[in-house]
Each structure stands twice: as structure tokens, then as C-alpha cells.
Amino acid sequence: MEHVAGTDAANPTDGGDRPDPGGRPGKSEQTRSLILETALRLFRERGYDKTTMRAIAQESGVSVGNAYYYFGSKEHLIHGFYDRLTHEHITRCRQELRGVRDFGDRLQVVLSVWLEVAEPYHAFAVQFFRNAADPESPLSPFSAESYPIREQVTELFADVLRGSSLRIDDELAELLPELLWLHLMGIVLFWVYDRSPERAKSRAFVARTTPMVERVITLSRYKVFRPLVRDAERLIRDYIVPEGVTPPEQHR
């Protein structure tokens, strides 16, 4: 993070975050959104590593101190982007899942919608992934900093399960949202490196793997697979959940 001497980060000068009587976002939220949009544009034009917080502030028309007030570092900007992408993804899914009961169809909706909302950002996704791939980076999807966003997505997968007609063992029902999140991470990795027109290969990958995932989940309800389910649960809790983070007791 760049050090800025004498900033006015503690006292942003653009006003409070009081919502407009007409329902529009307050000035503070507008400023935050402007800084984030500017940062994403500069990341596309200059690259993530070459874009400084000072340049983002200048292009946004705010002081460097105000830029740091809303986003403490470039990593915080990327988390702001993750938040926005996740919110759009979940909102779209809630709408498109209405009336869909088949588990495979519901899973297909969630994965396909993610590809749609992420597509506008594909051009610079590799830059983000380069930083997120660093296990020490707060941008890593496995970091403690990213865990709140991850929880939102695992809860979405829990809703996929709850709203479906699929009936599975309680142990698997608790574990499944995390496993589906890991499946999504594999799709994200494939998508990042997909150079096919409009990511046609990624969409085909989702279409082909979703029925496979559904079949495996359906088979796993049989008793012979329960020891494997328990092993997978311990594996996730011991190695996938970030250190210092207490996983939720259940997603049911």
C-alpha cells in the first residue's frame, strides 16, 4: 500500500452518506462508486500493478486522502469489486431461480449467471488472478479477508439445495455448499484462461459438468459413500477454511 503523508483520510470532504429522499444513493456512496469505477477503468487501461491510488484519486477528482478513506488500499478496491460482482450475481440468481425446482437446473442457473455477470471484466481478470494466486495475498479466495464474500456465495448454494426437489443425507447437505463453491472456483480458473469467443468454452464446460456433479451428489446419498462425505467435511474444515475463521455450524 502506498504511504501518503498528510492525507485527510479521517475527514472526507464530500459529505455524509445520507440517502436522497427519492431513493438515490447518498453523496458518500456516489463518491465510493465513482472511485471504484475509475479504478476498474484504470486497471483495464494500465494494468493493476501500474495503477496507483494517487492516479485513481486524480482521475476520480477526489483527494488522495478521500480515496484512502473509502478504500484503504488497492486490495480494498478489488474487494469492493468482488462485493459488487457477488451482489449482482446473487441478485440475478434469486430472480432466475424462482419456480425452478430441479437441482441440476438450479445449479446450472447459478454457474451460468456468474459467467454472464463476470464477462465484462474478463479482459483484466488475469491481472487480478495473478495477485489472487499469491497465498499471502488478501485477494486470495481462500484468505480470511475474502471469507465474508465466500460465505455469501456458499449461502447461495445452500439456497440452491434448499429450494430443489433433491433429497440427500443431512451430513452432505451441510457440506455441499462448500463443495459447490470449490467447483465454482474451478470454473473461475477455467474462465480466466479461456480465450474462446465470448467464453464459449466456459459455457460449454458448465453445461457438461453440471449433470456430472448432479449425478455424483445423487449417488452420494447411499450409505457406502458416507465415510467419503465425512472425510471431505474434515478436509474442508481443516484445510480450506482460513485460519482464525470459525466456519458456520450448518447451511441447512
SERO-4910 file (N, C-alpha, C, O; in steps of 0.05 Angstrom, whole numbers):
BEGIN
 pado doro    nc1    nc2    nc3   cac1   cac2   cac3    cc1    cc2    cc3    oc1    oc2    oc3
  Met    A     17    -24      0      0      0      0     17     25      0     37     26     15
  Glu    A     11     44    -16     26     69    -17     22     85      9      0     85     20
  His    A     43     98     18     41    114     41     36    143     32     51    153     15
  Val    A     17    156     44     11    183     37     12    201     61     -3    197     80
  Ala    A     31    219     62     34    236     85     14    259     84      8    270     63
  Gly    A      4    266    107    -13    289    109    -40    287     95    -51    307     86
  Thr    A    -50    263     92    -76    260     78    -98    267     97    -95    269    121
  Asp    A   -122    272     85   -145    279    101   -164    255    103   -188    259    102
  Ala    A   -152    231    105   -169    207    104   -189    206    126   -211    194    122
  Ala    A   -183    217    148   -202    216    170   -225    235    167   -245    234    181
  Asn    A   -222    254    149   -242    275    146   -249    279    116   -242    299    105
  Pro    A   -263    260    104   -271    263     76   -288    288     73   -305    294     90
  Thr    A   -283    302     52   -296    328     48   -320    327     30   -331    348     23
  Asp    A   -329    303     22   -350    302      3   -378    298     16   -397    293      2
  Gly    A   -380    300     42   -406    299     54   -413    271     65   -398    252     60
  Gly    A   -434    270     79   -442    245     92   -457    227     72   -461    234     49
  Asp    A   -464    204     83   -477    183     66   -507    183     71   -519    162     75
  Arg    A   -519    207     70   -547    208     75   -562    203     48   -556    216     28
  Pro    A   -580    183     48   -594    176     23   -612    199     14   -622    214     30
  Asp    A   -614    201    -12   -632    221    -24   -661    214    -18   -668    190    -18
  Pro    A   -678    234    -13   -706    228     -7   -720    212    -29   -739    197    -25
  Gly    A   -709    214    -54   -721    200    -76   -710    171    -79   -717    157    -98
  Gly    A   -694    163    -60   -684    135    -60   -657    132    -74   -647    110    -75
  Arg    A   -646    154    -84   -620    153    -96   -598    150    -75   -602    159    -52
  Pro    A   -575    139    -82   -553    136    -62   -543    163    -53   -544    182    -68
  Gly    A   -534    164    -28   -523    189    -17   -497    197    -31   -486    181    -46
  Lys    A   -488    221    -25   -464    231    -38   -439    214    -32   -423    209    -49
  Ser    A   -438    204     -7   -415    187      0   -414    162    -16   -393    154    -26
  Glu    A   -438    149    -19   -439    125    -35   -433    130    -65   -421    114    -78
  Gln    A   -442    153    -74   -436    161   -102   -406    164   -106   -394    155   -126
  Thr    A   -392    176    -86   -363    180    -88   -349    153    -88   -330    148   -103
  Arg    A   -358    136    -70   -346    109    -68   -349     94    -95   -330     82   -104
  Ser    A   -373     96   -106   -377     83   -132   -360     95   -154   -350     80   -171
  Leu    A   -357    121   -154   -341    135   -174   -312    125   -172   -299    120   -192
  Ile    A   -301    124   -148   -273    115   -144   -270     86   -154   -250     80   -167
  Leu    A   -289     69   -147   -287     41   -156   -288     39   -186   -273     24   -198
  Glu    A   -307     53   -199   -309     52   -228   -284     63   -241   -274     51   -261
  Thr    A   -273     84   -231   -248     96   -241   -225     76   -239   -209     72   -257
  Ala    A   -223     63   -216   -202     44   -212   -204     20   -231   -184     12   -243
  Leu    A   -228     10   -236   -232    -12   -255   -224     -4   -283   -212    -19   -298
  Arg    A   -231     21   -290   -223     31   -317   -193     33   -319   -181     25   -340
  Leu    A   -179     43   -299   -150     46   -300   -137     19   -299   -116     15   -312
  Phe    A   -148      0   -285   -137    -27   -285   -138    -39   -313   -119    -52   -322
  Arg    A   -160    -33   -327   -162    -43   -355   -141    -29   -373   -129    -42   -390
  Glu    A   -138     -3   -370   -121     13   -388    -91     10   -381    -75      8   -400
  Arg    A    -84      9   -356    -56     10   -348    -46    -16   -336    -22    -21   -334
  Gly    A    -64    -33   -327    -57    -56   -312    -58    -51   -282    -55    -29   -273
  Tyr    A    -63    -72   -267    -67    -70   -238    -42    -59   -225    -43    -41   -209
  Asp    A    -19    -71   -231      6    -64   -217     15    -36   -223     27    -23   -206
  Lys    A      9    -25   -247     18      1   -254     -1     24   -246      5     47   -250
  Thr    A    -24     16   -235    -43     36   -227    -40     43   -197    -41     25   -180
  Thr    A    -35     68   -191    -31     76   -163    -57     88   -152    -74     97   -166
  Met    A    -58     88   -126    -81    101   -112    -81    131   -119   -102    143   -121
  Arg    A    -58    143   -122    -57    172   -128    -69    177   -156    -84    196   -160
  Ala    A    -63    159   -175    -74    162   -202   -105    158   -201   -120    172   -215
  Ile    A   -114    139   -185   -143    134   -183   -157    159   -171   -178    167   -181
  Ala    A   -144    170   -151   -156    194   -138   -157    217   -158   -177    231   -160
  Gln    A   -135    222   -173   -134    244   -192   -155    240   -214   -169    260   -221
  Glu    A   -158    216   -224   -177    211   -245   -206    213   -235   -224    220   -250
  Ser    A   -209    208   -209   -236    209   -197   -244    237   -189   -267    243   -185
  Gly    A   -224    255   -188   -230    283   -180   -233    286   -150   -247    304   -141
  Val    A   -220    268   -134   -221    270   -105   -193    271    -95   -174    266   -109
  Ser    A   -190    279    -69   -164    279    -58   -153    251    -53   -169    232    -51
  Val    A   -127    249    -50   -116    222    -44   -126    213    -17   -131    189    -14
  Gly    A   -128    231      1   -139    224     28   -166    212     27   -173    193     40
  Asn    A   -184    224     10   -211    214      8   -211    187     -5   -227    169      2
  Ala    A   -193    183    -25   -192    156    -38   -184    135    -17   -196    113    -18
  Tyr    A   -165    142      0   -158    122     21   -179    119     43   -181     99     56
  Tyr    A   -195    140     46   -217    138     65   -237    117     57   -247    101     73
  Tyr    A   -244    116     31   -263     97     21   -251     69     16   -264     49     20
  Phe    A   -226     69      7   -212     44      2   -184     46     12   -168     61      2
  Gly    A   -178     31     33   -152     34     46   -128     26     30   -105     32     37
  Ser    A   -132     11      8   -110      3    -10   -122     -7    -36   -147     -9    -39
  Lys    A   -105    -14    -55   -115    -25    -80   -129    -52    -75   -148    -59    -88
  Glu    A   -118    -67    -55   -131    -92    -49   -160    -88    -39   -178   -104    -46
  His    A   -165    -66    -24   -192    -60    -16   -210    -53    -40   -234    -59    -40
  Leu    A   -198    -41    -60   -213    -35    -84   -222    -61    -98   -245    -63   -107
  Ile    A   -204    -80    -99   -211   -105   -111   -233   -120    -95   -250   -132   -106
  His    A   -231   -117    -69   -252   -129    -53   -279   -114    -57   -300   -127    -56
  Gly    A   -277    -88    -62   -301    -73    -70   -313    -84    -96   -337    -86    -99
  Phe    A   -295    -90   -114   -304   -102   -140   -316   -129   -135   -337   -136   -146
  Tyr    A   -303   -146   -118   -314   -172   -112   -342   -170   -100   -360   -185   -106
  Asp    A   -345   -150    -81   -371   -146    -69   -392   -139    -89   -415   -150    -89
  Arg    A   -385   -121   -107   -405   -113   -128   -412   -137   -146   -436   -141   -152
  Leu    A   -392   -152   -155   -397   -174   -172   -414   -195   -158   -432   -207   -170
  Thr    A   -408   -200   -133   -423   -220   -117   -451   -211   -113   -470   -227   -116
  His    A   -455   -186   -107   -482   -175   -103   -499   -178   -129   -522   -187   -128
  Glu    A   -487   -171   -151   -501   -174   -177   -507   -203   -183   -529   -210   -192
  His    A   -488   -220   -178   -492   -249   -183   -515   -260   -167   -532   -273   -177
  Ile    A   -515   -254   -141   -535   -265   -123   -563   -253   -130   -583   -268   -130
  Thr    A   -564   -227   -136   -589   -215   -143   -601   -227   -168   -625   -234   -168
  Arg    A   -585   -231   -188   -594   -243   -213   -603   -272   -208   -624   -280   -219
  Cys    A   -588   -287   -192   -595   -314   -187   -622   -317   -172   -638   -334   -179
  Arg    A   -626   -299   -152   -652   -300   -137   -675   -297   -157   -696   -310   -153
  Gln    A   -672   -280   -176   -694   -276   -196   -697   -300   -214   -720   -309   -218
  Glu    A   -675   -311   -224   -677   -332   -244   -683   -359   -232   -690   -378   -246
  Leu    A   -679   -362   -206   -684   -388   -193   -713   -392   -185   -722   -414   -178
  Arg    A   -729   -370   -187   -757   -372   -179   -772   -393   -197   -771   -391   -221
  Gly    A   -785   -411   -184   -800   -431   -198   -784   -454   -208   -796   -473   -219
  Val    A   -758   -454   -205   -741   -476   -215   -736   -495   -191   -727   -487   -170
  Arg    A   -743   -520   -195   -742   -539   -173   -720   -561   -177   -709   -571   -158
  Asp    A   -715   -567   -202   -695   -588   -207   -667   -578   -198   -659   -556   -205
  Phe    A   -653   -595   -182   -627   -586   -172   -607   -580   -194   -593   -559   -193
  Gly    A   -605   -597   -214   -587   -592   -236   -592   -566   -250   -574   -552   -257
  Asp    A   -618   -561   -255   -625   -536   -268   -618   -512   -251   -609   -491   -261
  Arg    A   -622   -514   -225   -616   -492   -206   -586   -487   -206   -577   -464   -206
  Leu    A   -570   -508   -205   -541   -505   -205   -532   -493   -232   -514   -476   -232
  Gln    A   -544   -501   -253   -537   -490   -280   -542   -460   -280   -527   -445   -292
  Val    A   -564   -452   -268   -571   -423   -267   -549   -408   -253   -539   -387   -263
  Val    A   -541   -417   -230   -521   -402   -214   -495   -400   -228   -482   -379   -228
  Leu    A   -486   -422   -240   -460   -421   -254   -461   -405   -279   -442   -390   -285
  Ser    A   -482   -407   -294   -485   -392   -319   -487   -362   -314   -476   -346   -329
  Val    A   -502   -355   -293   -505   -327   -287   -478   -315   -279   -473   -292   -285
  Trp    A   -462   -330   -264   -436   -320   -257   -420   -313   -282   -407   -292   -283
  Leu    A   -420   -331   -301   -405   -325   -326   -415   -300   -340   -400   -285   -351
  Glu    A   -441   -295   -339   -453   -272   -351   -445   -246   -337   -437   -226   -351
  Val    A   -447   -245   -311   -440   -220   -297   -410   -215   -296   -402   -192   -294
  Ala    A   -394   -236   -298   -365   -232   -298   -353   -225   -325   -331   -214   -327
  Glu    A   -368   -231   -346   -357   -228   -373   -346   -200   -380   -325   -198   -392
  Pro    A   -359   -178   -371   -348   -151   -378   -320   -146   -366   -306   -128   -375
  Tyr    A   -312   -162   -347   -286   -158   -333   -265   -178   -341   -243   -178   -330
  His    A   -271   -194   -361   -252   -215   -369   -226   -204   -379   -205   -217   -374
  Ala    A   -226   -182   -392   -202   -171   -404   -179   -167   -384   -156   -170   -391
  Phe    A   -186   -160   -359   -165   -156   -339   -166   -176   -316   -154   -172   -295
  Ala    A   -182   -197   -320   -184   -217   -299   -158   -231   -293   -152   -238   -270
  Val    A   -141   -235   -313   -115   -248   -309    -98   -232   -290    -84   -243   -273
  Gln    A   -100   -205   -292    -84   -188   -274    -93   -192   -245    -76   -194   -227
  Phe    A   -119   -194   -240   -129   -199   -213   -120   -227   -204   -111   -230   -181
  Phe    A   -122   -247   -222   -115   -274   -214    -86   -276   -207    -79   -292   -189
  Arg    A    -69   -262   -221    -40   -262   -215    -35   -255   -186    -18   -267   -173
  Asn    A    -50   -235   -176    -47   -227   -148    -62   -245   -129    -52   -251   -107
  Ala    A    -85   -254   -138   -101   -272   -120    -88   -299   -117    -93   -313    -97
  Ala    A    -71   -307   -136    -59   -334   -135    -37   -334   -113    -29   -356   -105
  Asp    A    -28   -311   -104     -8   -310    -83    -21   -318    -57    -40   -304    -49
  Pro    A    -12   -339    -44    -25   -348    -19    -24   -328      3    -40   -329     22
  Glu    A     -6   -308      1     -4   -288     22    -22   -264     16    -25   -246     32
  Ser    A    -34   -263     -8    -50   -240    -16    -77   -241     -3    -90   -262     -2
  Pro    A    -87   -218      7   -114   -216     17   -135   -220     -5   -158   -224      1
  Leu    A   -126   -219    -30   -144   -223    -52   -149   -252    -58   -168   -259    -73
  Ser    A   -134   -270    -46   -138   -299    -50   -166   -306    -41   -175   -298    -20
  Pro    A   -180   -322    -57   -207   -331    -48   -207   -348    -23   -227   -352    -11
  Phe    A   -183   -357    -15   -180   -374      9   -171   -358     33   -166   -369     54
  Ser    A   -168   -331     29   -158   -314     51   -180   -308     71   -204   -310     64
  Ala    A   -172   -300     95   -192   -292    115   -207   -267    106   -231   -263    112
  Glu    A   -193   -249     91   -205   -224     82   -227   -230     62   -247   -215     60
  Ser    A   -224   -251     46   -244   -258     26   -266   -276     36   -286   -281     22
  Tyr    A   -264   -285     61   -283   -304     71   -312   -294     73   -330   -309     67
  Pro    A   -316   -268     80   -344   -259     81   -358   -261     54   -382   -268     52
  Ile    A   -343   -255     32   -355   -257      5   -360   -287     -1   -381   -294    -12
  Arg    A   -341   -303      6   -344   -332      2   -369   -343     17   -383   -359      6
  Glu    A   -374   -333     41   -397   -342     56   -423   -335     42   -443   -350     42
  Gln    A   -424   -311     29   -448   -303     14   -454   -323     -9   -477   -330    -14
  Val    A   -432   -332    -22   -436   -350    -45   -443   -378    -35   -460   -391    -47
  Thr    A   -431   -387    -13   -438   -413     -3   -467   -413      7   -481   -434      5
  Glu    A   -476   -391     17   -504   -389     25   -523   -390      1   -545   -401      2
  Leu    A   -514   -378    -21   -529   -380    -46   -532   -410    -55   -553   -418    -63
  Phe    A   -510   -424    -53   -511   -453    -60   -528   -468    -40   -542   -488    -48
  Ala    A   -528   -460    -15   -547   -472      4   -576   -468     -4   -592   -486     -2
  Asp    A   -582   -444    -14   -609   -439    -24   -615   -455    -49   -638   -464    -53
  Val    A   -595   -460    -66   -599   -477    -89   -608   -504    -80   -626   -516    -92
  Leu    A   -596   -514    -59   -603   -541    -48   -630   -540    -35   -647   -558    -40
  Arg    A   -635   -520    -18   -660   -519     -2   -684   -516    -21   -706   -528    -15
  Gly    A   -681   -502    -42   -704   -497    -60   -708   -518    -81   -726   -516    -97
  Ser    A   -692   -539    -80   -694   -560   -100   -710   -584    -90   -716   -585    -66
  Ser    A   -717   -601   -108   -731   -626   -100   -712   -648    -93   -721   -670    -87
  Leu    A   -686   -643    -93   -666   -663    -86   -667   -670    -57   -669   -652    -40
  Arg    A   -666   -695    -50   -665   -704    -22   -639   -719    -17   -634   -739    -30
  Ile    A   -623   -709      1   -597   -721      7   -593   -723     37   -608   -711     53
  Asp    A   -573   -737     45   -566   -741     73   -559   -714     86   -548   -696     73
  Asp    A   -566   -711    111   -562   -686    125   -532   -678    126   -526   -654    124
  Glu    A   -515   -697    129   -486   -691    130   -477   -679    104   -462   -659    104
  Leu    A   -486   -690     82   -479   -679     56   -492   -652     52   -479   -634     40
  Ala    A   -516   -648     61   -530   -622     58   -514   -600     72   -514   -577     62
  Glu    A   -501   -606     94   -484   -586    108   -459   -580     92   -449   -558     92
  Leu    A   -448   -601     80   -422   -598     67   -424   -588     38   -406   -575     29
  Leu    A   -446   -594     25   -449   -589     -3   -444   -560    -12   -431   -556    -32
  Pro    A   -454   -539      3   -449   -512     -7   -419   -506    -10   -411   -492    -29
  Glu    A   -402   -515      9   -374   -511      7   -362   -525    -18   -345   -515    -32
  Leu    A   -371   -550    -22   -361   -565    -45   -369   -551    -72   -354   -551    -91
  Leu    A   -394   -541    -72   -402   -527    -97   -387   -501   -101   -382   -493   -123
  Trp    A   -380   -488    -79   -363   -464    -81   -336   -471    -93   -325   -457   -110
  Leu    A   -324   -494    -84   -299   -503    -95   -302   -509   -125   -284   -503   -141
  His    A   -324   -520   -132   -330   -526   -161   -331   -500   -176   -320   -498   -199
  Leu    A   -344   -479   -165   -344   -453   -178   -316   -442   -181   -310   -430   -202
  Met    A   -299   -445   -161   -272   -435   -163   -257   -448   -187   -241   -436   -200
  Gly    A   -262   -474   -191   -250   -487   -214   -260   -475   -240   -245   -472   -259
  Ile    A   -286   -469   -241   -297   -456   -265   -285   -428   -269   -279   -420   -292
  Val    A   -282   -414   -247   -269   -387   -249   -241   -389   -261   -234   -373   -279
  Leu    A   -226   -408   -252   -198   -412   -262   -199   -418   -292   -183   -408   -307
  Phe    A   -217   -436   -300   -220   -443   -329   -228   -418   -344   -217   -413   -366
  Trp    A   -246   -402   -334   -256   -378   -347   -234   -357   -351   -232   -344   -371
  Val    A   -217   -354   -330   -195   -334   -331   -178   -339   -356   -169   -320   -369
  Tyr    A   -172   -364   -361   -153   -371   -383   -168   -378   -409   -155   -386   -428
  Asp    A   -194   -375   -410   -209   -381   -433   -207   -359   -454   -214   -336   -448
  Arg    A   -197   -365   -477   -194   -345   -498   -213   -350   -522   -210   -338   -543
  Ser    A   -232   -367   -518   -252   -372   -539   -270   -349   -541   -274   -334   -522
  Pro    A   -282   -345   -565   -301   -322   -569   -323   -322   -549   -338   -341   -546
  Glu    A   -326   -299   -534   -347   -296   -514   -347   -318   -494   -368   -325   -483
  Arg    A   -324   -330   -489   -320   -351   -470   -339   -375   -475   -352   -385   -456
  Ala    A   -341   -382   -500   -359   -405   -508   -351   -431   -494   -368   -447   -486
  Lys    A   -324   -435   -491   -315   -459   -479   -323   -460   -449   -329   -482   -439
  Ser    A   -323   -438   -436   -331   -437   -407   -360   -445   -404   -367   -460   -386
  Arg    A   -377   -434   -422   -405   -441   -421   -410   -470   -426   -426   -483   -414
  Ala    A   -394   -481   -446   -397   -509   -452   -387   -526   -429   -398   -548   -423
  Phe    A   -366   -517   -416   -355   -531   -393   -376   -533   -370   -379   -555   -358
  Val    A   -389   -511   -365   -411   -511   -345   -433   -530   -353   -443   -546   -337
  Ala    A   -441   -529   -378   -463   -546   -388   -457   -576   -386   -474   -592   -380
  Arg    A   -431   -583   -389   -424   -611   -389   -418   -621   -360   -423   -644   -354
  Thr    A   -407   -604   -343   -400   -613   -317   -424   -613   -297   -424   -628   -278
  Thr    A   -443   -596   -302   -466   -594   -283   -481   -621   -280   -486   -629   -258
  Pro    A   -488   -634   -302   -501   -661   -299   -483   -681   -285   -493   -698   -270
  Met    A   -457   -679   -289   -439   -697   -275   -439   -692   -245   -440   -711   -229
  Val    A   -439   -667   -237   -440   -660   -209   -466   -670   -197   -466   -681   -175
  Glu    A   -488   -666   -211   -514   -675   -201   -514   -705   -196   -525   -714   -176
  Arg    A   -503   -720   -215   -503   -749   -212   -486   -758   -188   -494   -776   -173
  Val    A   -463   -746   -185   -446   -753   -162   -460   -747   -136   -459   -763   -117
  Ile    A   -473   -724   -134   -487   -717   -110   -510   -736   -104   -515   -744    -82
  Thr    A   -524   -744   -125   -546   -763   -122   -536   -790   -112   -548   -802    -94
  Leu    A   -514   -799   -122   -502   -825   -114   -492   -823    -85   -492   -843    -71
  Ser    A   -483   -800    -76   -470   -797    -50   -489   -802    -27   -481   -804     -4
  Arg    A   -515   -802    -32   -534   -806    -10   -535   -835     -1   -545   -841     20
  Tyr    A   -523   -853    -17   -522   -881     -9   -502   -885     13   -481   -873     13
  Lys    A   -508   -903     32   -491   -907     56   -462   -912     50   -444   -904     65
  Val    A   -457   -927     28   -429   -934     22   -412   -909     18   -387   -911     21
  Phe    A   -424   -887     11   -408   -863      6   -405   -845     31   -390   -825     30
  Arg    A   -419   -851     53   -419   -833     76   -391   -829     88   -385   -807     96
  Pro    A   -374   -850     90   -347   -845    100   -332   -825     83   -316   -809     94
  Leu    A   -336   -825     57   -323   -806     40   -334   -778     45   -318   -758     45
  Val    A   -359   -775     51   -371   -749     57   -359   -738     82   -352   -715     84
  Arg    A   -356   -755    103   -344   -746    128   -315   -738    124   -305   -719    136
  Asp    A   -300   -753    108   -272   -746    102   -270   -719     88   -253   -703     94
  Ala    A   -289   -715     69   -289   -689     55   -295   -666     73   -283   -645     71
  Glu    A   -313   -671     92   -320   -650    111   -296   -642    128   -290   -618    132
  Arg    A   -282   -662    138   -258   -656    155   -237   -642    138   -223   -625    148
  Leu    A   -234   -651    113   -214   -638     96   -220   -609     92   -202   -592     94
  Ile    A   -245   -602     87   -252   -574     83   -248   -558    109   -237   -536    108
  Arg    A   -257   -568    131   -254   -554    156   -225   -551    165   -218   -531    177
  Asp    A   -208   -570    158   -180   -570    167   -162   -554    148   -142   -543    157
  Tyr    A   -169   -553    123   -151   -541    103   -162   -519     86   -147   -502     76
  Ile    A   -188   -518     82   -199   -499     63   -209   -474     78   -206   -452     67
  Val    A   -220   -477    102   -229   -453    117   -204   -439    127   -187   -452    139
  Pro    A   -201   -412    123   -178   -398    132   -173   -400    162   -192   -402    177
  Glu    A   -148   -399    169   -141   -400    198   -153   -376    212   -153   -353    201
  Gly    A   -163   -380    236   -174   -358    252   -203   -352    245   -215   -335    258
  Val    A   -214   -366    226   -242   -363    218   -259   -386    228   -251   -409    222
  Thr    A   -280   -381    242   -297   -403    251   -319   -408    230   -335   -390    225
  Pro    A   -319   -431    218   -339   -437    198   -367   -438    210   -369   -445    233
  Pro    A   -387   -432    194   -415   -434    204   -421   -463    211   -411   -482    199
  Glu    A   -438   -467    231   -444   -494    240   -458   -510    219   -454   -534    216
  Gln    A   -475   -496    203   -490   -510    182   -501   -490    162   -504   -466    168
  His    A   -508   -500    139   -521   -484    118   -550   -493    114   -563   -481     97
  Arg    A   -559   -512    129   -587   -521    125   -606   -500    135   -630   -504    134
***
